[in-house]
Amino acid sequence: DPENGFIVVTQVGSQTFGIVVDGVFHTEEIVVKPMSTKLRHIDMFSGNTILGDGAVIMIIDPNGIAKALGASGSSAHELADEASAAHAIGGEQLTSLLVFRAGSSQPKAVPLGLVTRLEEIATDKIELSNGRHMVQYREQLMPLVQMVGVTVQTQGSQPILVFADDGRSMGLVVDEIIDIVEERLHIEVAGQADGILGSAVIKGQATEVIDVGHFLPMAFADWFSRKEMRESSTARSVLLVDDSAFFRNMLAPVLKAAGYKVRVAVNAQEGLSALRSGHTYDVVLTDIEMPDMNGFEFAEVIRADNNLSTMPIIALSSLVSPAAIERGRQAGFHDYVAKFDRPGLIAALKEQTAETSRAA
């Protein structure tokens, strides 16, 4: 339909193309499952996932579409490799960040992967109930949370960052959404105020990086301690290996809140020492992009150790590409999850610990 159709604009390396689709429903956080060996010859798909209602859906591979457009298979993979390389400068990982203003003229930022949707809500749709601002969102009431200095607008539209998990949504009220940028996330000055992790230089300007975990319980007090999360993961022990202090500080509280015992290691060598110390771990979570020994090499060392060869390993990365998933499978990963996909990570942990229990 020339007037009402949808085109998904996709970029593979330096090649940009549009995919014509019938409709766009919503964003969904998923755990990517590798394709069955019987289906891997189909270039158009890179994997599949199982939705909450049990439906199995296929995941489109942009590289396969690029190949169908005329690029050779090798060229398409070279473009994908270029895109992956573009996410790291001098060995440092880049992160997609949403930059906005809230309560002051100083810009604020949050990792884009944590944001479910960006919304402009008509102010006449915002209701006041029990002293709190709320909006009816996808057939549910969504609480609106205000940062210090932010007021809910009374006319026009209100920009909102939507964070969702396990059937619940929270809207963070902001003054203005500025941009989405790819930047090295290095917090140089620790935050002093509640809800602020610290300050980083983003696009040449000092920017406050917000702590999403501070605001979520303001919408629902039990956001991180719901009964269904605790029951599925009682007393399981996780080894988290990541050279980034930012990601360790972000993921460790999430895992602990979900009921897991967490030990952190700052690199692969320290992770190996922890595994060989005699302490028992149920699952290893490891970053891919690490100096000296990366996540693939770390997994291969674990697989080569007779005492650790059956240890479940889940890869964490900001880049989840078909090529990386395949390399991870060869290295011995049981699953591959995006770093900012918290529901996907918890789901992957549930699955691996359940399989470990069945094997025992």
ABEGO torsion letter per residue (X at the ends): XAAABBBBBBBBEABBBBBBBABBABBBBBBBBBBBAAAAABAABAEBBBBAAGBBBBBBBAAAAAAAAGBBAAAAAAAAAAAAAAABBGGBBBBBBBBBBBGBABBBBBBAAABABBBBBBAAABBBBGGBBBBBBGGBBBBBBBBBGBBBBABEBBBBBBBBBGGBBBBBBBABBABBBBBBBBBABBBABBGBAEBBBBGGBBBBBBBAAAAAAAABAAAAABAAAAAAABGBBBBBBBABAAAAAAAAAAAAAAGBBBBBBABAAAAAAAAAAGBBBABBBBBABBBGBBAAAAAAAAAABAAAAABBBBBBBABBBAAAAAAAAAAGBABBBBAABAAAAAAAAAAAAAAAAAAX
